[in-house]
């Protein structure tokens, strides 16, 4: 397919490269051209705007930071929907709001374009290994027509319903991650406080009922002092705020989510917004006596 790709961040870069390696033609744009250097070197064509990138493409895919970015790259003055001969399908893979996903689908439909929300989970590792979980909302026939494209980037592709349902599923995912990261940091603080060797503790618990992706992948990073982003704290703060707002709109009181949102906001406000989500450990390490 001829694909317009917008966004080459921590995950977007690897995802774009997988599409090129699979033989798809990419027309790419991103906020900072230098960050797309290796994607361009792999064969992508640079474009100066989302509208230019989307011109005469089959599909336009966005993987950007915030809902405001999603809105701008598709509905903005230079957005994909401003292309003279636009794409037949838009796929937004950003974690955004269910409301915006529905609005974008409605606006696109008025122009004869189908919009799909398809946020992902798996972080930098999942993106590099083409092993992402892709949570999809939108028209079933349109999704089937791009399923092979999505399969280049992910191993698990599940259609949840109409527009916005992919984003709702991603909120479930983020709520689970928030609780698991809190548990991981508290558990490591306890391990250190009791004088145990944390690396041996992770070896013991990682293969049992307490094992999880966070324990087995981010636990070792914490112990190495590796807080490089697989997913930025500042973006996770955005996601948790969306999840909290959606939960409140449903009349749900999710105390674990609320605590995680407060702690991650504190972590961001202390200057750690560009670190990975495992940097939550910085709020626990003093108590654990690690000095991190």
Phi, psi and omega in degrees: 000159172265116191239130169271129182238126180240113176113116178232059176277204184306319181261321185300324180301309181296320181298317178296318180297322178298320180295319178296314181296335178277358175099006178278149179269119183252132170248117195238145170215149178204166186299319182240112186300325182301329181287349178257011187304313183288330177291321176294320179296332180280352175127359178289156178257129180283140174229151186274351180204160175301324179297316179296318180297322185280349184304120177061023178271158174285318187220143171241125184242132176245139175219081188242197190266311191229160177306322179298325177292318178302312181299316183294317186285344179250313184257356181289178183301327178246027183283170183301327182283359175265356178300142181296316173240093190277176179288158177276337182222137171251135175236113175262117182257004174290149168280113186225196182266145175302324180297314179296322178301318179292318180296318180295320179297319180293317180294315180298319181299326179293343179254007180081019181244144176261132178247131181242135171262128186216062178296160187233161173225147180140347176064197183297325181293312179298322179294315180297323185268006183054040185239026182292154167265126185245122186253116196243136173231142180140192183293129186298317182295318179296319179296317178300326183288341180244009182300322180294328177292314178297326182293341176290334185255339185218161179260333182242116182234113184234128178269123186259347181144210184286183181307135179097340184287331174297319179293322176298318178297322179296327176296321175302314179302314183291326176297317178297316180296318181301314180293321181291325178292321175299314179298318180298313182293320178294320180294318178293324176298318178295316181301314180292319181297331181270359177087008178284159172277111185302326181294323177290326177297314179298323177298320182288313188272340185295333181261003181256200183295336180275354182295147178201172177300317181297315180299313188277339181252317183269334175304308178299325178297317179301314182294332177276354185073026181262104181247021177298145187283126159267335176203128188291142174305315184296328177285325177294323175301317177300315182296316181293327177294318177299312181299318180294317178297317180294319179297317179296323177296333178274355183081021181263137173252102183254094189293322178296317177298316181297319179294317179298318180298320179295316183292318179292326176295320177297317179300315177299315183292341176272008174096014183253020185297335182263009174269172178282165184299336178293348178293353172307334179305331180301333179279347183248340190294326179296319178296324181283349179077022182274338183078007182289000000 
